Amino acid sequence: MAEFNLIKSLAQYPGVVKDRNQLMDAMYGDSIYVDDRTIDSHIKRLRKKFRSYDISFDQIRTRYGSGYSWRD
């Protein structure tokens, strides 16, 4: 469920960069505290899953120093 919420948060506004805190709020709300690097792990896993179906998957963009965005 957390990964689905992460994809939804990114894909809902393509091109908009979301920082780790925004993505943590979208994934977990206020119900749990996680380290901000947890987002990086989720992103890595999602890319791997998508690439297992489509090797050219490149929709999730890393904006170094800012966060992540869904490619528009």
Phi and psi in radians as a Rosetta constraint file:
Dihedral C 1 N 2 CA 2 C 2 CIRCULARHARMONIC -1.098 0.35
Dihedral N 2 CA 2 C 2 N 3 CIRCULARHARMONIC -0.752 0.35
Dihedral C 2 N 3 CA 3 C 3 CIRCULARHARMONIC -1.152 0.35
Dihedral N 3 CA 3 C 3 N 4 CIRCULARHARMONIC -0.661 0.35
Dihedral C 3 N 4 CA 4 C 4 CIRCULARHARMONIC -1.055 0.35
Dihedral N 4 CA 4 C 4 N 5 CIRCULARHARMONIC -0.783 0.35
Dihedral C 4 N 5 CA 5 C 5 CIRCULARHARMONIC -1.102 0.35
Dihedral N 5 CA 5 C 5 N 6 CIRCULARHARMONIC -0.588 0.35
Dihedral C 5 N 6 CA 6 C 6 CIRCULARHARMONIC -1.154 0.35
Dihedral N 6 CA 6 C 6 N 7 CIRCULARHARMONIC -0.829 0.35
Dihedral C 6 N 7 CA 7 C 7 CIRCULARHARMONIC -1.060 0.35
Dihedral N 7 CA 7 C 7 N 8 CIRCULARHARMONIC -0.790 0.35
Dihedral C 7 N 8 CA 8 C 8 CIRCULARHARMONIC -1.035 0.35
Dihedral N 8 CA 8 C 8 N 9 CIRCULARHARMONIC -0.777 0.35
Dihedral C 8 N 9 CA 9 C 9 CIRCULARHARMONIC -1.081 0.35
Dihedral N 9 CA 9 C 9 N 10 CIRCULARHARMONIC -0.707 0.35
Dihedral C 9 N 10 CA 10 C 10 CIRCULARHARMONIC -1.323 0.35
Dihedral N 10 CA 10 C 10 N 11 CIRCULARHARMONIC -0.814 0.35
Dihedral C 10 N 11 CA 11 C 11 CIRCULARHARMONIC -1.282 0.35
Dihedral N 11 CA 11 C 11 N 12 CIRCULARHARMONIC -0.382 0.35
Dihedral C 11 N 12 CA 12 C 12 CIRCULARHARMONIC -1.091 0.35
Dihedral N 12 CA 12 C 12 N 13 CIRCULARHARMONIC -0.588 0.35
Dihedral C 12 N 13 CA 13 C 13 CIRCULARHARMONIC -2.281 0.35
Dihedral N 13 CA 13 C 13 N 14 CIRCULARHARMONIC 1.379 0.35
Dihedral C 13 N 14 CA 14 C 14 CIRCULARHARMONIC -0.993 0.35
Dihedral N 14 CA 14 C 14 N 15 CIRCULARHARMONIC 2.412 0.35
Dihedral C 14 N 15 CA 15 C 15 CIRCULARHARMONIC 1.521 0.35
Dihedral N 15 CA 15 C 15 N 16 CIRCULARHARMONIC -0.258 0.35
Dihedral C 15 N 16 CA 16 C 16 CIRCULARHARMONIC -1.508 0.35
Dihedral N 16 CA 16 C 16 N 17 CIRCULARHARMONIC 2.168 0.35
Dihedral C 16 N 17 CA 17 C 17 CIRCULARHARMONIC -1.416 0.35
Dihedral N 17 CA 17 C 17 N 18 CIRCULARHARMONIC 2.243 0.35
Dihedral C 17 N 18 CA 18 C 18 CIRCULARHARMONIC -2.013 0.35
Dihedral N 18 CA 18 C 18 N 19 CIRCULARHARMONIC 2.321 0.35
Dihedral C 18 N 19 CA 19 C 19 CIRCULARHARMONIC -1.430 0.35
Dihedral N 19 CA 19 C 19 N 20 CIRCULARHARMONIC 3.015 0.35
Dihedral C 19 N 20 CA 20 C 20 CIRCULARHARMONIC -1.044 0.35
Dihedral N 20 CA 20 C 20 N 21 CIRCULARHARMONIC -0.682 0.35
Dihedral C 20 N 21 CA 21 C 21 CIRCULARHARMONIC -1.116 0.35
Dihedral N 21 CA 21 C 21 N 22 CIRCULARHARMONIC -0.720 0.35
Dihedral C 21 N 22 CA 22 C 22 CIRCULARHARMONIC -1.107 0.35
Dihedral N 22 CA 22 C 22 N 23 CIRCULARHARMONIC -0.716 0.35
Dihedral C 22 N 23 CA 23 C 23 CIRCULARHARMONIC -1.219 0.35
Dihedral N 23 CA 23 C 23 N 24 CIRCULARHARMONIC -0.642 0.35
Dihedral C 23 N 24 CA 24 C 24 CIRCULARHARMONIC -1.101 0.35
Dihedral N 24 CA 24 C 24 N 25 CIRCULARHARMONIC -0.717 0.35
Dihedral C 24 N 25 CA 25 C 25 CIRCULARHARMONIC -1.089 0.35
Dihedral N 25 CA 25 C 25 N 26 CIRCULARHARMONIC -0.711 0.35
Dihedral C 25 N 26 CA 26 C 26 CIRCULARHARMONIC -1.172 0.35
Dihedral N 26 CA 26 C 26 N 27 CIRCULARHARMONIC -0.605 0.35
Dihedral C 26 N 27 CA 27 C 27 CIRCULARHARMONIC -1.418 0.35
Dihedral N 27 CA 27 C 27 N 28 CIRCULARHARMONIC -0.775 0.35
Dihedral C 27 N 28 CA 28 C 28 CIRCULARHARMONIC -2.062 0.35
Dihedral N 28 CA 28 C 28 N 29 CIRCULARHARMONIC -0.263 0.35
Dihedral C 28 N 29 CA 29 C 29 CIRCULARHARMONIC 1.128 0.35
Dihedral N 29 CA 29 C 29 N 30 CIRCULARHARMONIC -2.568 0.35
Dihedral C 29 N 30 CA 30 C 30 CIRCULARHARMONIC -1.684 0.35
Dihedral N 30 CA 30 C 30 N 31 CIRCULARHARMONIC 0.123 0.35
Dihedral C 30 N 31 CA 31 C 31 CIRCULARHARMONIC -1.345 0.35
Dihedral N 31 CA 31 C 31 N 32 CIRCULARHARMONIC -0.321 0.35
Dihedral C 31 N 32 CA 32 C 32 CIRCULARHARMONIC -2.658 0.35
Dihedral N 32 CA 32 C 32 N 33 CIRCULARHARMONIC 2.586 0.35
Dihedral C 32 N 33 CA 33 C 33 CIRCULARHARMONIC -1.806 0.35
Dihedral N 33 CA 33 C 33 N 34 CIRCULARHARMONIC 2.270 0.35
Dihedral C 33 N 34 CA 34 C 34 CIRCULARHARMONIC -2.287 0.35
Dihedral N 34 CA 34 C 34 N 35 CIRCULARHARMONIC 2.704 0.35
Dihedral C 34 N 35 CA 35 C 35 CIRCULARHARMONIC -1.160 0.35
Dihedral N 35 CA 35 C 35 N 36 CIRCULARHARMONIC 2.516 0.35
Dihedral C 35 N 36 CA 36 C 36 CIRCULARHARMONIC -1.122 0.35
Dihedral N 36 CA 36 C 36 N 37 CIRCULARHARMONIC -0.375 0.35
Dihedral C 36 N 37 CA 37 C 37 CIRCULARHARMONIC -1.285 0.35
Dihedral N 37 CA 37 C 37 N 38 CIRCULARHARMONIC -0.194 0.35
Dihedral C 37 N 38 CA 38 C 38 CIRCULARHARMONIC -1.060 0.35
Dihedral N 38 CA 38 C 38 N 39 CIRCULARHARMONIC -0.618 0.35
Dihedral C 38 N 39 CA 39 C 39 CIRCULARHARMONIC -1.043 0.35
Dihedral N 39 CA 39 C 39 N 40 CIRCULARHARMONIC -0.763 0.35
Dihedral C 39 N 40 CA 40 C 40 CIRCULARHARMONIC -1.021 0.35
Dihedral N 40 CA 40 C 40 N 41 CIRCULARHARMONIC -0.716 0.35
Dihedral C 40 N 41 CA 41 C 41 CIRCULARHARMONIC -1.128 0.35
Dihedral N 41 CA 41 C 41 N 42 CIRCULARHARMONIC -0.741 0.35
Dihedral C 41 N 42 CA 42 C 42 CIRCULARHARMONIC -1.104 0.35
Dihedral N 42 CA 42 C 42 N 43 CIRCULARHARMONIC -0.750 0.35
Dihedral C 42 N 43 CA 43 C 43 CIRCULARHARMONIC -1.066 0.35
Dihedral N 43 CA 43 C 43 N 44 CIRCULARHARMONIC -0.789 0.35
Dihedral C 43 N 44 CA 44 C 44 CIRCULARHARMONIC -1.045 0.35
Dihedral N 44 CA 44 C 44 N 45 CIRCULARHARMONIC -0.782 0.35
Dihedral C 44 N 45 CA 45 C 45 CIRCULARHARMONIC -1.132 0.35
Dihedral N 45 CA 45 C 45 N 46 CIRCULARHARMONIC -0.725 0.35
Dihedral C 45 N 46 CA 46 C 46 CIRCULARHARMONIC -1.114 0.35
Dihedral N 46 CA 46 C 46 N 47 CIRCULARHARMONIC -0.767 0.35
Dihedral C 46 N 47 CA 47 C 47 CIRCULARHARMONIC -1.030 0.35
Dihedral N 47 CA 47 C 47 N 48 CIRCULARHARMONIC -0.749 0.35
Dihedral C 47 N 48 CA 48 C 48 CIRCULARHARMONIC -1.095 0.35
Dihedral N 48 CA 48 C 48 N 49 CIRCULARHARMONIC -0.767 0.35
Dihedral C 48 N 49 CA 49 C 49 CIRCULARHARMONIC -1.108 0.35
Dihedral N 49 CA 49 C 49 N 50 CIRCULARHARMONIC -0.820 0.35
Dihedral C 49 N 50 CA 50 C 50 CIRCULARHARMONIC -1.114 0.35
Dihedral N 50 CA 50 C 50 N 51 CIRCULARHARMONIC -0.689 0.35
Dihedral C 50 N 51 CA 51 C 51 CIRCULARHARMONIC -1.252 0.35
Dihedral N 51 CA 51 C 51 N 52 CIRCULARHARMONIC -0.330 0.35
Dihedral C 51 N 52 CA 52 C 52 CIRCULARHARMONIC -1.225 0.35
Dihedral N 52 CA 52 C 52 N 53 CIRCULARHARMONIC -0.378 0.35
Dihedral C 52 N 53 CA 53 C 53 CIRCULARHARMONIC -1.741 0.35
Dihedral N 53 CA 53 C 53 N 54 CIRCULARHARMONIC -0.567 0.35
Dihedral C 53 N 54 CA 54 C 54 CIRCULARHARMONIC -2.513 0.35
Dihedral N 54 CA 54 C 54 N 55 CIRCULARHARMONIC 1.822 0.35
Dihedral C 54 N 55 CA 55 C 55 CIRCULARHARMONIC -1.061 0.35
Dihedral N 55 CA 55 C 55 N 56 CIRCULARHARMONIC -0.397 0.35
Dihedral C 55 N 56 CA 56 C 56 CIRCULARHARMONIC -1.591 0.35
Dihedral N 56 CA 56 C 56 N 57 CIRCULARHARMONIC 0.104 0.35
Dihedral C 56 N 57 CA 57 C 57 CIRCULARHARMONIC -0.988 0.35
Dihedral N 57 CA 57 C 57 N 58 CIRCULARHARMONIC 2.204 0.35
Dihedral C 57 N 58 CA 58 C 58 CIRCULARHARMONIC -2.626 0.35
Dihedral N 58 CA 58 C 58 N 59 CIRCULARHARMONIC 0.641 0.35
Dihedral C 58 N 59 CA 59 C 59 CIRCULARHARMONIC -1.413 0.35
Dihedral N 59 CA 59 C 59 N 60 CIRCULARHARMONIC -0.532 0.35
Dihedral C 59 N 60 CA 60 C 60 CIRCULARHARMONIC -1.570 0.35
Dihedral N 60 CA 60 C 60 N 61 CIRCULARHARMONIC 2.035 0.35
Dihedral C 60 N 61 CA 61 C 61 CIRCULARHARMONIC -1.820 0.35
Dihedral N 61 CA 61 C 61 N 62 CIRCULARHARMONIC 2.406 0.35
Dihedral C 61 N 62 CA 62 C 62 CIRCULARHARMONIC -1.620 0.35
Dihedral N 62 CA 62 C 62 N 63 CIRCULARHARMONIC 2.208 0.35
Dihedral C 62 N 63 CA 63 C 63 CIRCULARHARMONIC -1.894 0.35
Dihedral N 63 CA 63 C 63 N 64 CIRCULARHARMONIC 1.650 0.35
Dihedral C 63 N 64 CA 64 C 64 CIRCULARHARMONIC -0.945 0.35
Dihedral N 64 CA 64 C 64 N 65 CIRCULARHARMONIC 2.250 0.35
Dihedral C 64 N 65 CA 65 C 65 CIRCULARHARMONIC 1.440 0.35
Dihedral N 65 CA 65 C 65 N 66 CIRCULARHARMONIC -0.107 0.35
Dihedral C 65 N 66 CA 66 C 66 CIRCULARHARMONIC -2.127 0.35
Dihedral N 66 CA 66 C 66 N 67 CIRCULARHARMONIC -0.853 0.35
Dihedral C 66 N 67 CA 67 C 67 CIRCULARHARMONIC 2.663 0.35
Dihedral N 67 CA 67 C 67 N 68 CIRCULARHARMONIC -2.438 0.35
Dihedral C 67 N 68 CA 68 C 68 CIRCULARHARMONIC -2.327 0.35
Dihedral N 68 CA 68 C 68 N 69 CIRCULARHARMONIC 2.713 0.35
Dihedral C 68 N 69 CA 69 C 69 CIRCULARHARMONIC -2.535 0.35
Dihedral N 69 CA 69 C 69 N 70 CIRCULARHARMONIC 2.813 0.35
Dihedral C 69 N 70 CA 70 C 70 CIRCULARHARMONIC -1.635 0.35
Dihedral N 70 CA 70 C 70 N 71 CIRCULARHARMONIC 2.287 0.35
Dihedral C 70 N 71 CA 71 C 71 CIRCULARHARMONIC -1.081 0.35
Dihedral N 71 CA 71 C 71 N 72 CIRCULARHARMONIC 2.293 0.35
